[in-house]
């Protein structure tokens, strides 16, 4: 419905903002990751938004990046995770940290976020596995090992290693390694573990 908002930043009261769009003031709730990157009051701001319509309210959520908004939408699809909880998760950890926690199935990192208990953390890990962590986990590994890392990661998975094992093995592969050398190094690291 409202996908983007551009205007002048009038007020900042965490987690809520007031953005003036040609005379109309929109109240927008944002995660702290977006809040910290806002311009000064009186300056122009552009936010990607998500409008949540409830029986008792229409709440507009704003995000500094498309990645944050997409993650927010995935989070609110999960049973027991509402918009406020999703906002809290994105305020407590970056999208990359969340993706890594999901890829490595680390519930402990999620429970450090206020309002996230053990059961909710486990539900998040289960529901988001393959949706959020795998793509970004591969991208994280690609950054660590250069252009061939996706091929190396896929080869390890084809050999029967889990996502978690393959990603951990990728840490021992130096940047710029070729595919065959990378696979050999990763397998050597896996055999030591």
N, C-alpha and C positions, 0 to 999 in steps of 0.2 A: 504494500500500500504506500508507505512512505519509505523509499529506499535510500535516500540521500538527503542531507540537509546542509545548506551553505548559508552562512550569515555572519553576523557580528557577535562575538562572545561577550555577553553582558554580565553574567554572574558565574562564579565557581564555588560550589558548596559540595564537597565530595560526598557521595558519588554523582551528584546532580549538577547539571549545567543549565543555563538559560541562554538560548541562542536567538537573537533577533533576526528574523528573515523578512525584510521589507515591512517592518511595523508589527509583525506577529511574533510573539515570544514563545518559543518551544522549550519545554522542560525535557531534558534528555539525561537519562542515567547512563553513565559510562564506567567501564572497569578502570581500576587505578593505572593500568598500563597505558591506557589512552589518556587518562587525566594528567599524568606526569609529562606527556608530550604536547600539551595544549599551548597555544600562543597566549600572550598576555591579554588581559581584559581590554575590550575596545578593538581588538584585531579580528581579522577574518578567520573563520574556522570552517572546515569541511569535514563532515562525519558521514560514514555509511551507517544506515539505521535499520532497526528491526522494530516494528510496531506490534506489541502484544496486546490483544484485546481480551479483556476479562469481563465478567459480569458486572463488576463494580468499578472498573477503571480501564482506560486506554493508556498504556505506558510505552514511551518511546525510548529505545536503547540505542546508544551511539557507539561507534567503533572507529578507531584510527586507521585500521587496515581491513582489507577484505578477508584475510586469514582469520582475524579475531571474530568477525561477524559469522563466517562459515562455522567456526568452532562453536560459537555460542548457539547457533541453530542446531548443531549436532547434539550439544549438551542438553538442550531443552526437550529434545525428542525422547530422552531417556526417562523412564518411569521413576518418579520420586525426585527428579531434578527440575526445579522450577527456574524461572528467570533470575530470581535473586541468588539462588545457589550457583547458577552458571556464571553470573556476574562476579560472585565471590571467588570462584575457581580461576577466572581470568584475571582477577585482581591479585590473587595469591601466587600465580605462576604464569610464565609466558606460554604461548602456544607451542613453541619448540620444546620447552620443559615438559609440558603436558603430553606431547606426542612421544617424547622419550620415555616418560614414566609408563605410558600405555604399551609402547613397544617392548620395554624391558619388564612389564608387568610388576611395577613397583608400587604397591598399595600404600606403603609407608610415606612416600612423597605426597600422595594425595591427601592423606589424613592430616598432614600439617596445615592444610588450608582450613581456616575457621569454618565450622558448619559441616565439614565432611567427616563422617564417621567411617568405621571399618566396612560396614555393609554397603554404604553408598560408594565408597572407593572401589570395592570389589565389583559392584554393579557397573561402575564406569569403565573399569578395565575390561570386563566381559563384553559390554555393549559397544565400546569404541575400538576394540581390537580389530585390525584390518581396515577400519574406516578412517582413523586419524593417525595412529602410530606408525603403521607400515609405510605410508607414503612419505611422511616427514622423517621417519627413521632412516629410510633409504636415502633421502636427500641429505640428512646429517652425515651418514656414512660416506656419501659421495663427496661431500666437502672435505672429509678427512683423508680420503684416499685418491682423489683425482677423478678423471673421466671414466676410468674402467671399473670403478667400484660397484656400480649397479650390476655389471656382468659377473663380477667376483661374488657379490652377495647372492645373486640368483643361482650361481653354480653351487655355492655352499648349501643353499636351501634345497636344490635338486638332489644333493647328496644325502639329504635327510636331516640336516641340522635345523634347529628351530630358529625363528627370527632373532630371539635373544642371543643364542649361541653365535649365530652368524654375525650379528652386529658387534658383539664383544670381540670376536676374532678379527673383524675389520679394523679395530683400533691398532692392531700390530702391523698393519699393512701401510708402508710409507706412501706418502703422496706421490702420484705419478707412476706407480708401479704398473707394469703390464698385466694383462689378464692371467697368463699362466704363472708368472712369478707371484702375483697377488694371491692366487689360489694356494700355491705351495706354502707361502708364508702364513696364510690364515689356517691352513690345515696343520702346520707345525705348531701354531699357537693353540689350536684346539686339542692336539695330542698331549700337550703339556698340562692343560687344564683338566 
